[in-house]
Amino acid sequence: MLRWLIGGGREPQGLAEKSSVQTIGEEQVQNPYTELLVLKGHQDIVRFLVQIDDYRFASAGDDGIIFLWNAQTGEKLFELHGHTHKITAIAPFFSSDASEENSHLILTASADRAVIVWDCTTGRQVQKVSCFHSTVKCLTVLQRLDVCGCLEGVIYVWNRKLDLLCKTSHLTDAGISAFG
């Protein structure tokens, strides 16, 4: 059972501690289903939580930082820096092929008009795409096709290595798109 709460820089006074995990309500009976842990790290509002696998999840928000966490213990595994503005979208991108080198990736988009691919095993940036003219507001992954896409007024579709497969040249009011 998940027993944590992501804490940001805008928490009520009295909850901030120097440790990375703090128990709230220590006077409560030690019931594992009511105990909350505050995970410290973000300096602003947390807007996204995504599951990476059965053991890890990621958080991201207005501070432009992505954190990878251990879902069982609340331990901070990685702090990912690469965006200069708030995170606007996040999506896990994993492969069912266990032999593949980067089987667990995360895609993040930001108001800095960039999409970054992160390796969840090492916490390193794999690739950054910054060809956008405005903020990327949506990321999606089609696991069965092993492709991902984003929307910033134009729809882009890439393969796992971020080779551009296609993009829309325009969208019409009828919802019909022309791929270039």
SERO-4910 file (N, C-alpha, C, O; in steps of 0.05 Angstrom, whole numbers):
BEGIN
 pado doro    nc1    nc2    nc3   cac1   cac2   cac3    cc1    cc2    cc3    oc1    oc2    oc3
  Met    A     17    -24      0      0      0      0     18     25      0     37     26     16
  Leu    A     12     44    -17     27     68    -18     20     86      6     -3     89     12
  Arg    A     41     96     19     37    111     43     52    137     43     64    144     64
  Trp    A     53    152     22     68    176     21     53    199      8     32    195     -4
  Leu    A     63    222     12     52    246      1     75    263     -9     95    267      5
  Ile    A     73    274    -33     94    290    -44     92    318    -32     71    331    -33
  Gly    A    114    327    -20    114    354     -8    129    373    -26    150    367    -36
  Gly    A    118    397    -29    131    417    -45    139    441    -28    137    440     -3
  Gly    A    147    462    -40    156    486    -26    133    502    -14    138    521      1
  Arg    A    108    494    -19     85    509     -9     70    493     11     45    494     10
  Glu    A     83    479     29     69    463     49     63    481     73     75    501     78
  Pro    A     43    472     89     37    487    114     61    486    132     76    467    132
  Gln    A     64    507    148     87    508    167     84    485    187     62    477    194
  Gly    A    107    475    196    107    454    215    111    426    203    117    407    217
  Leu    A    108    424    177    112    398    164    140    394    153    149    372    149
  Ala    A    155    416    149    181    414    137    201    403    158    202    413    180
  Glu    A    216    384    150    237    372    166    262    370    149    261    372    125
  Lys    A    285    367    162    310    364    146    313    337    134    327    334    114
  Ser    A    300    317    144    302    290    133    285    289    107    267    305    103
  Ser    A    291    269     90    277    267     65    249    254     68    233    256     51
  Val    A    244    240     91    219    227     96    210    234    124    226    232    143
  Gln    A    185    243    127    175    250    153    148    236    157    132    236    139
  Thr    A    144    225    181    118    213    187    100    234    198    107    250    216
  Ile    A     75    235    188     55    254    198     37    238    216     29    216    210
  Gly    A     29    250    238     10    237    256     22    214    272     11    193    274
  Glu    A     45    219    284     59    198    299     43    189    323     47    168    333
  Glu    A     24    206    332      7    198    354    -14    177    346    -27    165    363
  Gln    A    -18    173    320    -37    154    310    -28    126    317     -4    121    320
  Val    A    -47    108    319    -40     80    321    -25     72    296    -32     81    274
  Gln    A     -5     55    298     11     48    275     -4     30    256      2      6    253
  Asn    A    -23     41    242    -38     28    221    -25     34    195    -25     58    187
  Pro    A    -14     15    180      0     21    155    -17     33    133     -7     44    114
  Tyr    A    -44     32    137    -61     43    116    -69     72    122    -81     85    105
  Thr    A    -62     83    145    -68    111    151    -43    128    155    -46    152    156
  Glu    A    -20    116    156      5    131    160     13    145    134     11    133    112
  Leu    A     20    170    135     29    185    112     58    192    115     68    198    137
  Leu    A     73    191     93    100    200     92    102    224     73     91    222     51
  Val    A    116    245     81    120    268     63    147    264     50    168    261     63
  Leu    A    147    264     23    172    261      8    181    289      1    168    303    -14
  Lys    A    205    296     11    215    323      7    233    324    -18    247    306    -25
  Gly    A    231    347    -31    248    351    -55    240    374    -72    256    392    -78
  His    A    214    375    -80    205    396    -98    204    422    -83    198    424    -59
  Gln    A    209    444    -98    209    471    -88    184    486    -97    181    510    -90
  Asp    A    166    473   -112    142    486   -121    120    465   -124    124    442   -116
  Ile    A     98    472   -136     75    454   -138     82    430   -154     94    432   -176
  Val    A     74    406   -145     77    381   -159     51    376   -174     30    375   -163
  Arg    A     54    373   -201     30    370   -218     28    342   -230      6    335   -239
  Phe    A     50    327   -230     49    301   -243     61    279   -226     82    283   -214
  Leu    A     48    256   -225     58    231   -214     54    209   -234     31    206   -243
  Val    A     75    195   -242     71    173   -261     86    148   -250    107    150   -239
  Gln    A     74    125   -255     86    100   -248    106     92   -269    100     92   -293
  Ile    A    130     84   -260    150     74   -279    148     44   -281    147     33   -303
  Asp    A    148     31   -258    145      2   -256    133     -4   -229    123     14   -216
  Asp    A    133    -29   -220    121    -36   -194    137    -25   -171    126    -25   -148
  Tyr    A    161    -15   -175    178     -6   -153    185     23   -153    195     34   -133
  Arg    A    179     37   -175    187     65   -177    165     82   -189    148     73   -204
  Phe    A    165    108   -182    148    127   -194    163    153   -197    184    157   -185
  Ala    A    152    172   -213    165    198   -218    145    220   -211    121    217   -214
  Ser    A    157    242   -201    141    266   -196    153    289   -211    178    290   -214
  Ala    A    137    308   -219    147    332   -233    127    355   -229    103    350   -223
  Gly    A    137    379   -232    119    402   -228    131    428   -237    147    429   -256
  Asp    A    122    449   -223    129    476   -232    158    484   -227    166    505   -237
  Asp    A    173    469   -211    201    475   -207    219    466   -229    243    471   -229
  Gly    A    208    451   -249    223    441   -272    241    417   -266    257    409   -283
  Ile    A    238    405   -242    254    383   -234    237    358   -234    213    358   -227
  Ile    A    249    335   -242    235    309   -241    250    293   -220    274    291   -219
  Phe    A    234    280   -202    246    262   -182    236    234   -188    213    230   -194
  Leu    A    254    215   -185    247    186   -186    248    176   -158    268    181   -143
  Trp    A    227    162   -150    224    153   -122    221    122   -121    211    110   -139
  Asn    A    229    111    -98    224     83    -92    195     83    -80    190     96    -60
  Ala    A    177     68    -93    149     67    -85    145     53    -58    125     59    -45
  Gln    A    163     35    -50    160     21    -25    169     38     -1    156     39     20
  Thr    A    192     51     -4    205     64     19    203     94     18    206    108     39
  Gly    A    197    106     -5    196    135     -7    224    147    -12    227    171    -12
  Glu    A    244    130    -15    271    140    -20    273    154    -47    263    144    -67
  Lys    A    287    177    -47    292    192    -72    314    178    -86    337    176    -76
  Leu    A    309    168   -110    329    153   -126    346    172   -143    370    170   -144
  Phe    A    332    190   -158    346    209   -176    332    235   -175    307    237   -172
  Glu    A    347    256   -180    337    283   -183    346    292   -211    370    295   -216
  Leu    A    327    295   -229    333    300   -257    330    330   -264    308    341   -262
  His    A    352    342   -273    353    370   -280    359    372   -310    377    358   -320
  Gly    A    344    389   -324    349    392   -353    330    413   -364    336    425   -385
  His    A    307    416   -351    288    436   -360    293    462   -345    302    462   -323
  Thr    A    286    485   -359    290    511   -346    263    524   -338    263    545   -325
  His    A    241    511   -345    215    521   -337    198    498   -326    208    476   -324
  Lys    A    173    504   -320    156    483   -307    151    460   -327    151    463   -351
  Ile    A    147    437   -315    140    413   -330    111    414   -338     94    420   -321
  Thr    A    105    409   -364     78    411   -374     66    384   -382     42    382   -386
  Ala    A     83    363   -384     73    336   -390     95    316   -383    119    323   -384
  Ile    A     87    292   -377    106    270   -371     93    244   -379     68    240   -375
  Ala    A    109    226   -389     98    200   -397    120    179   -395    142    183   -405
  Pro    A    114    156   -383    133    134   -383    134    120   -410    114    118   -424
  Phe    A    157    110   -418    161     97   -444    179     73   -439    203     76   -438
  Phe    A    166     50   -437    182     26   -431    178      5   -452    158      6   -467
  Ser    A    197    -13   -453    197    -34   -473    191    -60   -459    200    -65   -436
  Ser    A    177    -77   -472    172   -104   -461    195   -123   -466    197   -145   -455
  Asp    A    215   -113   -482    239   -129   -487    259   -123   -465    272   -102   -465
  Ala    A    263   -142   -447    281   -138   -424    310   -136   -432    326   -125   -417
  Ser    A    317   -146   -456    345   -145   -465    352   -117   -476    376   -111   -480
  Glu    A    333   -101   -480    338    -74   -491    352    -57   -470    344    -57   -447
  Glu    A    372    -42   -479    388    -26   -460    372     -6   -444    375     -5   -420
  Asn    A    356     10   -456    340     30   -442    311     21   -441    294     32   -456
  Ser    A    305      1   -425    278    -10   -425    258      8   -410    234      5   -414
  His    A    267     25   -391    249     43   -377    259     72   -381    279     80   -371
  Leu    A    243     86   -397    249    114   -402    225    131   -393    203    122   -390
  Ile    A    231    157   -389    210    176   -383    214    199   -403    236    209   -407
  Leu    A    191    209   -414    191    232   -431    180    255   -414    159    252   -401
  Thr    A    193    278   -415    183    302   -401    182    325   -421    200    328   -438
  Ala    A    161    341   -419    159    365   -435    157    389   -415    148    386   -393
  Ser    A    165    412   -425    166    435   -408    158    460   -423    157    461   -447
  Ala    A    153    481   -407    147    507   -419    172    519   -432    170    540   -445
  Asp    A    195    507   -428    219    516   -442    220    506   -471    240    510   -485
  Arg    A    198    494   -481    195    485   -508    214    462   -516    225    461   -538
  Ala    A    218    444   -497    235    421   -501    222    396   -491    206    397   -472
  Val    A    229    374   -503    222    347   -493    248    333   -487    266    332   -504
  Ile    A    250    321   -464    274    306   -456    266    277   -450    246    272   -438
  Val    A    284    259   -459    281    231   -453    301    224   -432    325    230   -434
  Trp    A    292    211   -410    309    204   -388    310    173   -384    290    160   -388
  Asp    A    333    163   -377    337    135   -371    331    131   -341    345    143   -324
  Cys    A    311    116   -335    303    112   -307    322     95   -291    322     95   -267
  Thr    A    339     79   -304    359     62   -290    383     79   -281    393     74   -259
  Thr    A    391     98   -297    415    113   -290    408    142   -281    425    155   -268
  Gly    A    384    152   -288    377    179   -282    390    199   -301    389    223   -296
  Arg    A    400    190   -323    414    207   -342    395    215   -365    377    201   -372
  Gln    A    401    239   -376    387    249   -399    397    233   -423    421    231   -428
  Val    A    378    221   -438    385    206   -462    385    224   -487    404    223   -503
  Gln    A    365    241   -489    363    258   -512    345    281   -506    327    279   -490
  Lys    A    350    304   -520    333    328   -516    325    338   -544    342    340   -562
  Val    A    300    343   -547    290    354   -572    279    382   -566    261    385   -548
  Ser    A    288    402   -580    279    429   -575    273    444   -600    282    467   -604
  Cys    A    258    431   -618    251    443   -644    223    455   -643    213    462   -665
  Phe    A    212    459   -620    184    468   -618    182    498   -617    200    512   -608
  His    A    159    508   -627    155    537   -629    139    547   -605    137    571   -600
  Ser    A    127    529   -590    112    536   -566    113    514   -546    126    493   -551
  Thr    A    100    517   -523    101    498   -501     88    472   -510     66    472   -521
  Val    A    101    449   -505     90    423   -510     72    417   -487     80    416   -464
  Lys    A     46    412   -493     26    409   -471     17    380   -468      2    375   -449
  Cys    A     24    363   -486     14    335   -484     35    316   -495     47    320   -516
  Leu    A     40    294   -480     57    272   -489     41    247   -487     25    243   -469
  Thr    A     45    229   -506     32    203   -505     51    182   -516     68    188   -533
  Val    A     46    158   -507     63    135   -516     44    113   -526     25    106   -512
  Leu    A     49    102   -549     34     79   -560     53     55   -557     69     50   -575
  Gln    A     51     41   -535     69     19   -528     70     -2   -550     92    -11   -557
  Arg    A     47    -10   -560     47    -32   -579     61    -25   -605     72    -43   -618
  Leu    A     61      0   -612     74      9   -636    103     19   -631    118     24   -649
  Asp    A    110     21   -605    136     31   -596    142     58   -607    164     64   -617
  Val    A    122     76   -606    125    103   -615    114    122   -593     99    114   -576
  Cys    A    122    147   -595    112    168   -576    105    192   -593    115    195   -615
  Gly    A     89    209   -581     82    233   -595     77    256   -576     74    253   -552
  Cys    A     76    280   -587     71    304   -571     54    324   -588     52    322   -612
  Leu    A     42    343   -573     26    363   -586     34    390   -576     35    395   -552
  Glu    A     40    408   -595     45    436   -588     34    454   -611     46    473   -619
  Gly    A     10    446   -620     -2    459   -643      2    443   -668    -13    444   -686
  Val    A     24    428   -668     30    408   -689     35    382   -675     45    381   -652
  Ile    A     26    360   -687     30    333   -675     56    321   -686     59    320   -711
  Tyr    A     74    312   -669     99    299   -676     97    270   -667     87    265   -645
  Val    A    108    252   -683    109    224   -675    138    214   -680    149    217   -702
  Trp    A    149    201   -659    177    191   -660    178    162   -653    159    151   -641
  Asn    A    199    149   -661    205    122   -652    220    124   -626    225    146   -616
  Arg    A    228    101   -615    242    100   -589    268    115   -589    276    126   -569
  Lys    A    282    117   -612    307    131   -614    303    161   -620    322    175   -626
  Leu    A    278    170   -619    270    197   -626    276    205   -654    283    229   -660
  Asp    A    275    186   -672    276    192   -701    247    201   -708    228    187   -703
  Leu    A    244    225   -720    218    235   -727    206    218   -749    218    215   -770
  Leu    A    183    206   -743    169    189   -763    150    206   -780    148    202   -804
  Cys    A    136    225   -767    118    242   -782    110    265   -764    112    264   -740
  Lys    A     99    286   -777     87    308   -762     65    320   -779     66    318   -804
  Thr    A     46    332   -766     24    345   -782     34    371   -792     49    385   -779
  Ser    A     25    378   -816     32    404   -827     11    424   -820     17    448   -819
  His    A    -13    415   -816    -35    432   -807    -58    415   -797    -61    392   -805
  Leu    A    -75    427   -781   -100    414   -773   -123    432   -783   -121    456   -782
  Thr    A   -144    419   -792   -167    434   -802   -189    433   -781   -188    417   -762
  Asp    A   -209    450   -784   -232    450   -766   -247    423   -767   -260    416   -747
  Ala    A   -245    409   -789   -259    383   -792   -244    361   -777   -254    338   -776
  Gly    A   -221    367   -766   -205    347   -752   -189    330   -770   -178    309   -761
  Ile    A   -186    337   -795   -170    321   -814   -142    333   -814   -139    358   -816
  Ser    A   -122    316   -812    -95    326   -812    -80    316   -836    -86    295   -848
  Ala    A    -61    332   -844    -43    325   -866    -15    320   -855     -3    338   -844
  Phe    A     -5    296   -857     21    289   -847     42    295   -868     39    289   -892
  Gly    A     64    307   -859     86    314   -877    110    297   -872    130    300   -886
***
